[in-house]
Amino acid sequence: MPKHIFCHRIPERTFKIRGHYFPLCSRCTGIIVGAFFSLITINFTFSSYDPYIFLSGILMLIPAFIDGTTQFKGWRMSNNTLRFLTGFMAGFGVGIISKEIDLFIGFVSFCGL
């Protein structure tokens, strides 16, 4: 199995459409879709830094971490739908974290700290 920089690309863990596999696994596909979706929605919702929203972004990373870790340790077997959903949540959470960091830097800059 070839080593890839960003994604393992294991065929059993990758979506398949009309006999063709996606170039990324289900979890990485979910992360990219979630991050893209967060870019669209978050820019129209948050306008000032809020540590609770930042914390919610961090909490959204936990399901993907648990799913990936328990699968890696061999404690259970995940499926592509669960991988995609936890990846989507993680990608959306990364979008929230990024936006909150951007707002925080703007806030600190505005206050002259």
QUIDA-V583808 format. One record per residue. N is the residue number from 1. RES is the residue in one small letter. SS is DSSP state (2 for helix, 1 for strand, 0 for the rest). Layout:
# QUIDA-V583808
n=N res=RES ss=SS
n=N res=RES ss=SS
This chain:
# QUIDA-V583808
n=1 res=m ss=0
n=2 res=p ss=0
n=3 res=k ss=0
n=4 res=h ss=0
n=5 res=i ss=0
n=6 res=f ss=0
n=7 res=c ss=0
n=8 res=h ss=0
n=9 res=r ss=0
n=10 res=i ss=0
n=11 res=p ss=2
n=12 res=e ss=2
n=13 res=r ss=2
n=14 res=t ss=0
n=15 res=f ss=0
n=16 res=k ss=1
n=17 res=i ss=1
n=18 res=r ss=0
n=19 res=g ss=0
n=20 res=h ss=1
n=21 res=y ss=1
n=22 res=f ss=0
n=23 res=p ss=0
n=24 res=l ss=0
n=25 res=c ss=0
n=26 res=s ss=2
n=27 res=r ss=2
n=28 res=c ss=2
n=29 res=t ss=2
n=30 res=g ss=2
n=31 res=i ss=2
n=32 res=i ss=2
n=33 res=v ss=2
n=34 res=g ss=2
n=35 res=a ss=2
n=36 res=f ss=2
n=37 res=f ss=2
n=38 res=s ss=2
n=39 res=l ss=2
n=40 res=i ss=2
n=41 res=t ss=2
n=42 res=i ss=2
n=43 res=n ss=0
n=44 res=f ss=0
n=45 res=t ss=0
n=46 res=f ss=0
n=47 res=s ss=0
n=48 res=s ss=0
n=49 res=y ss=0
n=50 res=d ss=0
n=51 res=p ss=2
n=52 res=y ss=2
n=53 res=i ss=2
n=54 res=f ss=2
n=55 res=l ss=2
n=56 res=s ss=2
n=57 res=g ss=2
n=58 res=i ss=2
n=59 res=l ss=2
n=60 res=m ss=2
n=61 res=l ss=2
n=62 res=i ss=2
n=63 res=p ss=2
n=64 res=a ss=2
n=65 res=f ss=2
n=66 res=i ss=2
n=67 res=d ss=2
n=68 res=g ss=2
n=69 res=t ss=2
n=70 res=t ss=2
n=71 res=q ss=2
n=72 res=f ss=2
n=73 res=k ss=0
n=74 res=g ss=0
n=75 res=w ss=0
n=76 res=r ss=0
n=77 res=m ss=0
n=78 res=s ss=0
n=79 res=n ss=0
n=80 res=n ss=2
n=81 res=t ss=2
n=82 res=l ss=2
n=83 res=r ss=2
n=84 res=f ss=2
n=85 res=l ss=2
n=86 res=t ss=2
n=87 res=g ss=2
n=88 res=f ss=2
n=89 res=m ss=2
n=90 res=a ss=2
n=91 res=g ss=2
n=92 res=f ss=2
n=93 res=g ss=2
n=94 res=v ss=2
n=95 res=g ss=2
n=96 res=i ss=2
n=97 res=i ss=2
n=98 res=s ss=2
n=99 res=k ss=2
n=100 res=e ss=2
n=101 res=i ss=2
n=102 res=d ss=2
n=103 res=l ss=2
n=104 res=f ss=2
n=105 res=i ss=2
n=106 res=g ss=2
n=107 res=f ss=2
n=108 res=v ss=2
n=109 res=s ss=2
n=110 res=f ss=2
n=111 res=c ss=2
n=112 res=g ss=0
n=113 res=l ss=0
